[in-house]
């Protein structure tokens, strides 16, 4: 399903720019993770997509930053300033316009079915003990919010989510696992996320989704994108097995 997000107000913080190597500029929109910072980054990303400058390669949003990669050789053709200075100044000039022209955009709310506990969530009992509640209460709290996808990172398709109930914040494992199955839902500190492919990991594992989050053969390889919203929907083991067969 989808709904409309109202345009954000201009952020109260100043955007800081600094170089990353000799072919990228980092725009820092804030120091802490927040929906307001995320909206500001999304708004500027949308403006940059509509108004690319000569030499732009790509831009990568993160929790508090947007990294803009450029081709120094193409940019050097401007003949006025060194590449970094020219790109940085170009981006600075875009900032007011990006904030002024921000418009409401549709965003999707993706439902992620999750089978909690058991072999799919071996750390559910630990999270419950740490939180001082039952496993059932942990599941209910984890599935209650509508989460915001702040960024995709760590591994292709891995979503970093904002909105975890503070009562469920749990430290990472002291000894990471050598292999975490794809689709596993975990908690690390104040964050929750979903392993998009089999990788090592130290998050506390509480469940698993039968959905495939990443496939390089898809036109859009990642199921989830920064800016989307999602909800976790608890399912039974039988439904998990049924959906997994359908996904395969």
C-alpha positions in Angstrom: 0.0 0.0 0.0 1.1 3.6 -0.3 0.4 6.9 1.4 1.5 10.5 1.0 4.3 12.0 3.1 4.0 15.8 3.7 7.0 17.9 2.6 9.5 18.4 5.4 10.2 21.9 6.8 13.7 23.3 6.0 16.1 21.7 8.5 17.4 23.9 11.3 20.9 22.6 11.1 23.6 23.7 8.6 24.8 21.2 6.0 28.6 20.6 6.2 30.6 19.6 3.1 33.9 17.8 3.1 35.9 15.8 0.6 36.1 12.0 0.5 39.2 11.2 -1.5 39.7 13.1 -4.8 36.4 12.1 -6.4 33.6 12.5 -3.9 31.9 15.1 -1.7 30.2 14.2 1.6 27.2 16.4 2.7 26.6 16.0 6.4 23.0 16.9 7.2 23.2 16.2 11.0 25.0 14.4 13.7 22.2 12.1 14.9 19.8 9.7 13.3 16.3 11.1 12.9 13.3 11.2 10.5 13.9 14.9 9.9 17.5 14.3 8.8 16.4 11.4 6.7 13.8 13.6 4.9 16.3 16.3 4.3 18.7 13.8 2.6 15.9 12.3 0.6 14.7 15.7 -0.6 18.2 16.7 -1.7 18.7 13.3 -3.4 15.5 13.8 -5.4 16.6 17.3 -6.4 20.0 16.0 -7.5 18.4 13.3 -9.6 16.4 15.9 -11.4 19.3 18.4 -11.7 22.5 16.3 -12.3 25.6 18.3 -13.0 28.2 17.3 -15.6 30.5 14.7 -14.2 28.1 13.3 -11.6 28.5 9.5 -11.2 26.2 8.6 -8.3 25.1 9.6 -4.9 24.8 7.4 -1.8 22.5 8.3 1.1 23.3 7.1 4.6 21.9 7.9 8.1 23.2 11.5 8.3 25.1 12.0 5.1 24.8 12.0 1.3 28.0 11.1 -0.6 28.2 12.5 -4.1 30.7 10.8 -6.5 32.0 12.6 -9.5 34.4 12.2 -12.4 37.3 14.7 -11.7 38.3 14.7 -15.4 34.9 15.8 -16.6 34.6 18.3 -13.8 38.1 19.8 -14.4 36.8 20.9 -17.8 35.0 23.8 -16.1 38.3 25.6 -16.2 37.6 27.8 -13.2 38.3 25.9 -10.0 39.8 22.6 -8.8 37.2 19.7 -9.2 36.3 19.4 -5.5 35.8 23.1 -5.0 33.7 23.4 -8.1 31.5 20.4 -7.1 31.2 21.5 -3.5 30.1 25.0 -4.6 27.6 23.5 -7.1 26.1 21.4 -4.3 26.0 24.4 -1.9 24.0 26.4 -4.5 21.6 23.5 -4.9 20.7 23.2 -1.2 18.3 26.2 -0.9 16.5 25.2 -4.1 16.2 21.6 -3.0 14.6 22.6 0.3 12.3 25.2 -1.3 11.0 22.7 -4.0 10.5 19.7 -1.7 7.1 18.2 -2.5 5.0 15.5 -1.0 6.0 12.1 -2.4 4.2 8.8 -2.2 5.9 6.1 -0.2 5.1 2.5 0.2 4.5 0.5 3.4 5.9 -3.0 2.8 4.7 -5.8 5.0 7.4 -8.2 6.0 6.2 -11.6 7.3 8.4 -13.0 10.1 8.4 -16.3 11.9 9.7 -15.3 15.3 11.7 -17.6 17.7 12.8 -21.2 17.4 15.4 -22.1 14.8 14.6 -18.8 13.0 15.2 -16.6 16.0 17.6 -18.3 18.4 18.3 -15.1 20.4 14.6 -14.2 21.0 14.8 -15.6 24.6 18.0 -13.5 25.3 16.3 -10.3 24.0 13.3 -11.1 26.2 15.4 -11.7 29.3 17.4 -8.5 28.6 14.2 -6.5 28.3 12.6 -8.1 31.3 9.6 -9.4 29.4 8.2 -12.5 27.8 9.1 -13.6 24.2 5.5 -13.0 23.3 5.8 -9.4 24.5 9.0 -8.9 22.5 7.3 -10.1 19.4 4.3 -7.8 19.9 6.5 -4.8 20.5 8.8 -5.6 17.5 5.8 -6.0 15.2 3.9 -2.9 16.4 5.8 0.1 14.8 5.9 1.3 11.3 9.7 1.3 10.5 11.5 3.8 8.3 14.2 2.4 5.9 17.0 4.9 6.6 19.6 3.3 4.3 20.7 0.2 2.5 24.1 -1.0 3.5 26.5 -3.5 5.2 25.5 -6.0 2.4 23.4 -5.4 -0.7 19.8 -5.1 0.2 20.3 -4.9 4.0 17.9 -2.3 5.4 18.8 -0.2 8.4 15.5 0.6 10.1 14.5 3.4 12.4 11.6 3.0 14.9 12.6 0.2 17.2 10.9 0.4 20.6 13.6 1.5 23.0 12.7 -1.3 25.4 14.0 -3.8 22.9 17.4 -2.3 22.5 19.9 -5.1 23.1 23.7 -5.2 22.8 25.3 -7.1 19.9 26.7 -10.6 20.6 30.1 -10.7 22.1 31.1 -13.3 19.5 29.6 -12.8 16.0 28.2 -15.8 14.2 30.2 -17.0 11.2 27.1 -17.2 9.1 23.6 -15.7 9.4 20.9 -17.0 7.0 19.4 -14.6 4.5 16.1 -13.2 5.7 17.0 -13.3 9.4 15.7 -10.4 11.5 18.0 -9.0 14.2 18.5 -6.4 16.8 21.7 -4.6 17.6 21.6 -1.8 20.1 18.7 0.6 19.3 18.4 -0.7 15.7 16.7 -3.6 13.9 17.4 -4.9 10.4 17.1 -7.8 8.1 20.0 -9.9 6.7 19.6 -9.8 2.9 22.0 -12.6 2.2 24.1 -15.2 4.1 26.8 -13.3 5.9 28.7 -13.2 9.2 26.9 -11.1 11.8 26.7 -10.2 15.5 23.1 -9.0 15.8 20.7 -10.7 18.1 18.6 -12.9 15.9 14.8 -13.0 16.7 13.1 -14.3 13.6 13.3 -14.8 9.8 11.3 -13.7 6.8 10.7 -16.0 3.8 10.9 -13.0 1.5 13.9 -12.6 -0.7 15.4 -9.1 -0.1 18.1 -9.1 -2.7 18.5 -10.7 -6.2 21.0 -9.3 -8.7 18.8 -10.7 -11.5 15.9 -8.3 -10.6 15.6 -5.0 -12.5 15.7 -3.4 -9.0 18.0 -5.8 -7.1 16.9 -4.6 -3.6 13.4 -5.3 -2.4 13.6 -2.3 -0.1 14.8 1.2 -0.7 15.7 4.1 1.5 12.6 6.2 2.3 10.2 3.3 2.3 8.3 2.2 5.4 7.7 -1.3 6.5 5.8 -3.4 9.1 6.7 -6.8 10.5 3.8 -9.3 10.5 4.2 -12.4 12.7 3.5 -15.7 10.9 3.5 -19.4 11.9 6.2 -21.9 11.0 3.7 -23.6 8.6 3.1 -20.3 6.9 6.8 -19.6 6.8 7.5 -22.9 5.0 4.6 -22.3 2.6 5.8 -18.8 1.6 9.5 -19.9 1.4 8.5 -22.6 -1.2 6.6 -19.9 -3.1 9.7 -17.6 -3.0 12.1 -20.3 -4.2 
